[in-house]
Amino acid sequence: MNKKTRKNLVLAVLLSVVGGIFFTYFYSKSMVVVGIPNEEVVANEPRVESSTPYQDQMDRCPYDVSVGDRFICISNFAERTTVEADALAHKLITQAPVRLKEITTQNDGPMSWEYGGPDFLEHLPGIVKVAQKAKDQYINSVCTLASMKIFGSTGMDVEEEACRYYFTEQYLEVLKGLEGGLK
């Protein structure tokens, strides 16, 4: 074996080893292991496992019921969260002007540009109104697309509803963060 062939062989082995390590490291980071509980699955009802961020929402409802019952369960959670988010959005829209007047009248409170200050309170109602107007269409579109991964499965609707619940919870958390600016 000549020197050039030996050099190419060593380079090929080195690249293979580095490539294997690289592949193993990044491939293992991207894999999500989803455990399957030792529960009995209802006959003729597929079990949809997912690595989605809203898997926790799906886990709030029992597996040992029909897909229809799981859908109702997760749908109820999603609806309650939507009602809570809408009520908080309404509070932000209606109470920001009240707090702004209070700060202006008393000439007290945060600086104009600070969180909870006059600039924040002046712009908050309009921004929340725009967000409220867009939220349902955005969440519905994203969740419909996400559920297409399991298109045709009877669990598709459960997955879609869990997604709605997840993103509505995220929206609610943002609104709760803004609520502190009213104090």
KEMAR-457754 format. One line per 5 residues: their letters; for each residue x, y, z of N, C-alpha, C. Coordinates in Angstrom, 1 decimal. Each point is the difference from the previous one (the first is absolute). Layout:
// residues N
A) X Y Z X Y Z X Y Z; ...;
END
This chain:
// residues 183
MNKKT) 0.9 -1.2 0.0 -0.9 1.2 0.0 0.9 1.2 0.0; -0.2 0.9 -1.0 0.8 1.2 0.0 -0.4 1.0 1.0; 0.8 1.1 0.1 -0.2 1.0 1.0 -1.3 0.8 -0.2; -0.4 0.3 -1.3 -1.2 0.7 -0.3 -1.2 -0.8 0.3; 0.0 -1.3 -0.3 -1.2 -0.9 0.3 -0.2 -0.1 1.5;
RKNLV) 1.1 -0.2 0.7 0.0 -0.1 1.5 -0.6 1.3 0.6; 0.4 1.2 -0.5 -0.5 1.3 0.4 -1.5 0.1 -0.2; -0.4 -0.4 -1.2 -1.4 0.0 -0.3 -0.8 -0.9 0.8; 0.5 -1.2 0.3 -0.7 -1.0 0.9 -0.1 0.6 1.4; 1.0 0.6 0.5 0.0 0.5 1.4 -1.0 1.2 0.0;
LAVLL) 0.0 0.8 -1.0 -1.0 1.1 -0.1 -1.4 -0.5 0.0; -0.3 -1.0 -0.8 -1.3 -0.6 -0.2 -0.5 -0.6 1.4; 0.9 -0.7 0.7 -0.3 -0.6 1.3 -0.3 1.2 1.0; 0.8 1.0 0.0 -0.2 1.1 0.9 -1.3 0.7 -0.3; -0.3 0.3 -1.2 -1.2 0.6 -0.4 -1.2 -0.8 0.4;
SVVGG) 0.1 -1.3 -0.2 -1.1 -0.9 0.4 -0.3 0.0 1.5; 1.1 0.0 0.8 -0.1 0.0 1.4 -0.6 1.3 0.5; 0.5 1.2 -0.5 -0.5 1.3 0.4 -1.5 0.1 -0.5; -0.3 -0.4 -1.2 -1.3 0.0 -0.5 -1.0 -0.8 0.8; 0.5 -1.2 0.4 -0.8 -0.9 0.9 -0.3 0.6 1.3;
IFFTY) 1.0 0.6 0.6 -0.2 0.7 1.3 -0.9 1.2 -0.1; 0.2 0.8 -1.1 -0.9 1.1 -0.2 -1.5 -0.4 -0.2; -0.2 -1.0 -0.9 -1.3 -0.5 -0.2 -0.7 -0.6 1.3; 0.8 -0.8 0.7 -0.5 -0.6 1.2 -0.4 1.1 1.0; 0.8 1.0 0.2 -0.2 1.1 1.0 -1.3 0.8 -0.4;
FYSKS) 0.0 0.5 -1.2 -1.2 0.8 -0.4 -1.3 -0.8 -0.2; 0.2 -1.2 -0.5 -1.2 -0.8 -0.2 -0.7 -0.3 1.3; 0.9 -0.4 1.0 -0.6 -0.3 1.3 -0.6 1.2 0.7; 0.5 1.2 -0.3 -0.6 1.3 0.6 -1.3 0.3 -0.6; -0.3 -0.4 -1.3 -1.2 0.3 -0.6 -1.1 -1.1 0.2;
MVVVG) 0.4 -1.1 0.6 -1.0 -1.0 0.2 -0.8 0.3 1.4; -1.2 -0.3 0.0 -0.8 0.2 1.2 -0.6 -1.3 0.3; 0.2 -0.5 1.2 -0.5 -1.3 0.4 -1.3 0.3 0.7; -1.0 -0.7 -0.5 -1.4 0.2 0.6 -0.3 -1.4 0.6; -0.2 0.0 1.3 -0.4 -1.2 0.7 -1.4 -0.4 -0.3;
IPNEE) -0.3 -1.3 0.0 -1.3 -0.5 -0.2 -0.4 -0.6 1.3; -1.0 0.6 0.7 -0.4 -0.6 1.3 -0.5 -1.4 -0.2; 0.0 -0.8 1.1 -0.5 -1.3 -0.1 -1.5 -0.1 0.2; -0.7 0.9 -0.7 -1.5 0.0 0.1 -0.5 -0.8 -1.2; -1.2 -0.5 0.1 -0.6 -0.7 -1.0 -0.7 1.0 -1.0;
VVANE) 0.3 -0.1 -1.3 -0.6 0.9 -1.0 -1.3 -0.5 -0.4; -1.0 0.9 -0.1 -1.3 -0.4 -0.4 0.0 -0.6 -1.4; -0.7 -1.1 -0.2 0.1 -0.7 -1.3 -0.4 0.9 -1.1; 0.6 -0.2 -1.2 -0.2 0.8 -1.2 0.2 1.5 0.1; 0.6 0.4 1.0 0.3 1.5 0.2 1.6 0.1 0.0;
PRVES) 0.5 0.7 -1.0 1.4 0.1 -0.1 0.6 0.9 1.1; 1.2 -0.2 0.4 0.6 0.8 1.0 1.0 0.9 -0.7; -0.2 1.3 0.2 0.8 0.9 -0.7 1.0 0.5 1.0; 1.3 -0.3 -0.3 1.1 0.5 0.8 0.7 1.1 -0.8; 0.5 1.0 0.7 0.5 1.2 -0.7 1.1 0.6 0.8;
STPYQ) 0.9 0.7 -0.7 1.1 0.7 0.7 -0.3 1.5 -0.1; -1.2 0.3 -0.1 -0.4 1.4 -0.1 0.1 0.7 1.4; 0.1 1.3 0.0 0.1 0.7 1.3 -1.3 0.0 0.7; -1.1 -0.4 -0.6 -1.3 -0.1 0.7 -0.3 -1.4 0.4; 1.0 -0.9 0.1 -0.3 -1.3 0.5 -0.5 0.0 1.4;
DQMDR) 0.5 0.9 0.8 -0.4 0.1 1.4 -1.5 0.3 0.1; -0.5 0.8 -0.9 -1.5 0.3 0.0 -0.8 -1.3 -0.3; 0.5 -0.8 -0.9 -0.7 -1.3 -0.4 0.1 -0.9 1.2; 1.1 0.0 0.8 0.1 -0.9 1.1 -0.9 0.4 1.2; -0.7 1.2 -0.1 -0.9 0.4 1.1 -1.3 -0.8 -0.1;
CPYDV) -0.2 -0.7 -1.1 -1.3 -0.7 -0.2 0.4 -1.5 -0.1; -0.9 -0.9 0.5 0.4 -1.4 0.1 0.1 -0.7 -1.4; 0.8 -1.0 0.0 0.2 -0.8 -1.2 -1.0 -1.1 -0.1; -0.6 -0.4 1.1 -0.8 -1.2 0.0 -1.5 0.3 -0.3; -0.2 1.0 -0.8 -1.3 0.4 -0.5 0.0 0.0 -1.5;
SVGDR) -1.1 0.2 -0.6 -0.1 0.1 -1.5 0.7 1.3 -0.4; 0.3 0.1 -1.3 0.6 1.2 -0.5 -1.0 1.1 0.1; -1.3 -0.3 -0.2 -1.0 1.1 0.2 0.0 0.6 1.4; 0.1 -0.9 1.0 0.0 0.5 1.4 1.3 0.8 0.2; 1.1 -0.4 -0.5 1.3 0.8 0.1 -0.2 1.3 -0.6;
FICIS) -0.6 0.0 -1.2 -0.2 1.3 -0.7 -0.8 1.0 0.9; -1.1 -0.5 0.6 -0.9 0.8 0.8 0.8 0.5 1.2; 0.8 -0.9 0.6 0.8 0.4 1.2 1.0 1.2 -0.4; 0.8 -0.2 -1.0 1.0 1.0 -0.4 -0.7 1.2 -0.5; -1.1 -0.1 -0.7 -0.8 1.1 -0.5 -0.5 0.9 1.2;
NFAER) -0.4 -0.7 1.1 -0.5 0.8 1.1 1.1 0.8 0.6; 1.2 -0.6 0.1 1.2 0.8 0.5 0.3 1.2 -0.9; -0.1 -0.3 -1.3 0.3 1.1 -0.9 -1.0 1.1 0.1; -1.3 -0.3 0.1 -1.0 1.0 0.1 0.1 0.8 1.2; 0.3 -0.6 1.2 0.1 0.7 1.2 1.2 1.0 -0.1;
TTVEA) 1.1 -0.4 -0.6 1.2 0.8 -0.1 -0.4 1.2 -1.0; -0.7 -0.3 -1.0 -0.4 1.1 -1.0 -0.9 1.0 0.7; -0.9 -0.4 0.8 -0.9 0.9 0.8 0.8 0.8 0.9; 1.0 -0.6 0.7 0.8 0.7 1.0 0.9 1.1 -0.8; 0.6 -0.4 -1.1 0.8 0.9 -0.8 -0.8 1.2 -0.5;
DALAH) -1.2 -0.3 -0.5 -0.8 1.1 -0.5 -0.5 0.9 1.1; -0.2 -0.5 1.2 -0.4 0.9 1.1 1.2 0.9 0.4; 1.2 -0.6 0.0 1.1 0.8 0.4 0.3 1.0 -1.1; -0.1 -0.3 -1.2 0.2 0.9 -1.1 -1.0 1.2 0.2; -1.2 -0.3 0.3 -1.1 1.0 0.2 0.4 0.9 1.1;
KLITQ) 0.5 -0.6 1.1 0.5 0.8 1.2 1.1 0.9 -0.4; 1.0 -0.5 -0.8 1.1 0.9 -0.4 -0.5 1.2 -0.9; -0.9 -0.3 -0.9 -0.5 1.0 -0.8 -0.8 1.1 0.7; -0.8 -0.5 1.0 -0.8 1.0 0.7 0.7 0.7 1.2; 0.9 -0.7 0.6 0.6 0.5 1.2 1.2 0.9 -0.3;
APVRL) 0.7 -0.2 -1.1 1.2 0.8 -0.3 -0.4 1.5 -0.1; -1.1 0.4 -0.6 -0.3 1.5 0.0 -0.4 0.5 1.4; -0.6 -0.9 0.8 -0.3 0.4 1.4 1.3 0.3 0.8; 1.0 -1.0 -0.1 1.3 0.2 0.7 0.7 1.2 -0.6; 0.0 0.2 -1.3 0.6 1.2 -0.6 -0.5 1.3 0.6;
KEITT) -1.3 0.1 0.1 -0.6 1.2 0.6 0.4 0.1 1.4; 0.0 -1.0 0.7 0.5 0.0 1.5 1.4 0.5 0.1; 0.9 -0.5 -0.8 1.4 0.4 0.0 0.1 1.5 -0.4; -0.7 0.4 -1.0 0.1 1.4 -0.5 -0.6 0.9 1.0; -1.1 -0.3 0.6 -0.7 0.9 1.0 0.9 0.1 1.2;
QNDGP) 0.5 -1.1 0.5 0.8 0.1 1.2 1.5 0.4 -0.2; 0.3 0.0 -1.3 1.4 0.3 -0.4 1.0 -0.9 0.8; -0.4 -1.2 0.0 0.8 -1.0 0.8 0.1 -1.3 -0.8; 0.9 -0.8 0.2 0.2 -1.3 -0.7 1.3 -0.1 -0.7; 0.1 -1.0 -0.8 1.2 -0.2 -0.8 0.3 1.1 -1.0;
MSWEY) 1.2 0.1 -0.4 0.4 1.0 -1.0 -0.8 -0.4 -1.3; -0.2 1.0 -0.9 -0.8 -0.1 -1.2 0.4 -1.2 -0.8; 1.3 -0.3 -0.1 0.5 -1.0 -0.9 0.1 -1.4 0.7; -0.2 -0.1 1.2 0.1 -1.2 0.8 -1.2 -1.0 -0.1; 0.3 -1.2 0.3 -1.1 -1.0 0.0 -1.1 0.5 1.0;
GGPDF) -1.2 0.1 -0.4 -1.0 0.5 0.9 -0.2 1.5 0.0; 0.9 0.7 -0.8 0.0 1.4 -0.1 -1.1 0.5 -1.0; -0.1 1.3 -0.1 -1.0 0.6 -0.9 0.1 -0.5 -1.5; 1.2 -0.1 -0.5 0.1 -0.5 -1.4 -0.4 -1.4 -0.2; 0.3 -0.9 1.0 -0.4 -1.4 0.0 -1.5 0.0 0.1;
LEHLP) -0.6 0.7 0.9 -1.5 0.0 0.2 -0.7 0.6 -1.2; 0.6 0.9 -0.6 -0.7 0.6 -1.2 -0.1 -0.9 -1.2; 1.1 -0.8 -0.2 0.0 -0.9 -1.1 -0.5 -1.4 0.2; -0.1 -0.4 1.3 -0.5 -1.3 0.3 -1.3 -0.4 -0.5; -1.1 0.8 0.1 -1.3 -0.4 -0.5 0.0 -0.3 -1.5;
GIVKV) 0.7 0.8 -0.8 0.0 -0.2 -1.4 0.7 -1.2 -0.4; 1.1 -0.3 0.6 0.8 -1.2 -0.3 -0.7 -1.2 0.4; -0.6 0.0 1.2 -0.8 -1.2 0.4 -1.2 -0.2 -0.9; -0.6 1.0 -0.5 -1.2 -0.2 -1.0 0.5 -0.6 -1.2; 1.2 0.4 -0.6 0.5 -0.6 -1.2 0.3 -1.5 0.3;
AQKAK) 0.7 -0.2 1.1 0.3 -1.4 0.3 -1.2 -0.9 0.2; -1.0 0.5 0.6 -1.3 -0.7 0.2 -0.6 -0.3 -1.3; 0.0 0.9 -0.9 -0.6 -0.2 -1.3 0.7 -1.1 -0.8; 1.4 -0.1 0.1 0.8 -0.9 -0.7 0.1 -1.4 0.6; -0.1 -0.1 1.3 0.3 -1.2 0.8 -0.7 -1.2 -0.5;
DQYIN) -1.3 0.0 -0.1 -0.8 -1.2 -0.4 0.4 -0.5 -1.4; 0.1 0.9 -0.9 0.4 -0.4 -1.4 1.4 -0.6 0.0; 0.9 0.6 0.7 1.4 -0.5 0.1 0.1 -1.3 0.6; -0.6 -0.2 1.2 0.0 -1.2 0.7 -0.6 -1.1 -0.8; -1.2 0.2 -0.5 -0.7 -1.0 -0.8 0.8 -0.4 -1.2;
SVCTL) 0.6 0.9 -0.7 0.8 -0.3 -1.2 1.2 -0.9 0.4; 0.8 0.5 1.0 1.2 -0.8 0.4 -0.4 -1.4 0.4; -1.0 -0.1 0.8 -0.4 -1.3 0.6 -0.6 -0.9 -1.1; -0.7 0.5 -1.0 -0.4 -0.8 -1.1 1.2 -0.5 -0.8; 0.9 0.8 -0.2 1.2 -0.4 -0.7 0.8 -1.1 0.8;
ASMKI) 0.1 0.2 1.3 0.7 -0.9 0.8 -0.6 -1.4 0.0; -1.4 0.0 0.0 -0.7 -1.3 0.1 0.1 -0.7 -1.3; 0.4 0.7 -1.1 0.1 -0.7 -1.3 1.0 -1.1 0.0; 1.0 0.0 1.0 1.0 -1.0 0.1 -0.6 -1.4 0.2; -1.2 0.0 0.6 -0.6 -1.3 0.3 -1.4 0.0 -0.7;
FGSTG) 0.0 0.6 -1.2 -1.2 0.1 -0.8 -0.7 -1.4 -0.2; -1.3 0.0 0.3 -0.7 -1.3 -0.2 -0.2 -0.8 1.3; 0.8 0.3 1.0 -0.1 -0.7 1.2 -1.2 0.5 0.8; -0.6 -0.8 0.8 -1.1 0.4 0.8 0.4 0.9 1.1; 1.3 0.0 0.3 0.6 0.9 1.1 0.3 1.3 -0.5;
MDVEE) -0.2 0.3 -1.3 0.4 1.3 -0.6 -0.7 1.1 0.7; -1.3 -0.1 0.2 -0.8 1.0 0.7 0.5 0.3 1.4; 0.4 -1.1 0.7 0.5 0.2 1.4 1.3 0.8 -0.1; 0.9 -0.4 -0.9 1.3 0.7 -0.1 -0.3 1.5 -0.4; -0.9 0.2 -0.9 -0.2 1.4 -0.4 -0.6 0.8 1.2;
EACRY) -0.9 -0.6 0.8 -0.5 0.7 1.2 1.0 0.2 1.0; 0.9 -0.9 0.2 1.1 0.1 1.0 0.9 1.2 -0.4; 0.2 0.1 -1.3 0.8 1.1 -0.5 -0.6 1.3 0.3; -1.3 0.1 -0.3 -0.8 1.2 0.3 0.1 0.4 1.5; -0.1 -1.0 0.8 0.1 0.2 1.5 1.4 0.5 0.3;
YFTEQ) 1.0 -0.6 -0.5 1.4 0.4 0.2 0.3 1.5 -0.4; -0.4 0.3 -1.2 0.3 1.4 -0.4 -0.9 1.0 0.6; -1.2 -0.3 0.4 -0.8 0.9 0.8 0.6 0.2 1.4; 0.5 -1.1 0.6 0.7 0.2 1.3 1.2 0.9 -0.2; 0.7 -0.1 -1.1 1.2 0.9 -0.2 -0.5 1.4 -0.1;
YLEVL) -1.0 0.3 -0.7 -0.6 1.3 -0.2 -0.5 0.5 1.4; -0.6 -0.8 0.8 -0.5 0.4 1.3 1.2 0.4 0.9; 1.1 -0.7 -0.1 1.2 0.3 0.8 0.5 1.4 -0.4; 0.0 0.3 -1.3 0.5 1.3 -0.5 -0.9 1.1 0.6; -1.3 -0.2 0.0 -1.0 1.0 0.5 0.2 0.2 1.5;
KGLEG) 0.3 -1.1 0.7 0.2 0.1 1.5 1.3 0.8 0.3; 1.0 -0.1 -0.9 1.2 0.8 0.2 -0.3 1.5 -0.2; -1.0 0.3 -0.9 -0.3 1.4 -0.3 -0.9 0.5 1.1; -0.7 -0.8 0.7 -1.0 0.4 1.0 0.8 0.7 1.2; 1.2 -0.3 0.2 0.8 0.6 1.0 0.2 1.5 -0.3;
GLK) -0.1 0.4 -1.2 0.1 1.4 -0.4 -1.2 0.9 0.4; -1.0 -0.6 0.5 -1.2 0.7 0.4 0.1 0.4 1.5; 1.0 -0.5 0.7 0.1 0.2 1.4 0.8 1.2 0.4;
END
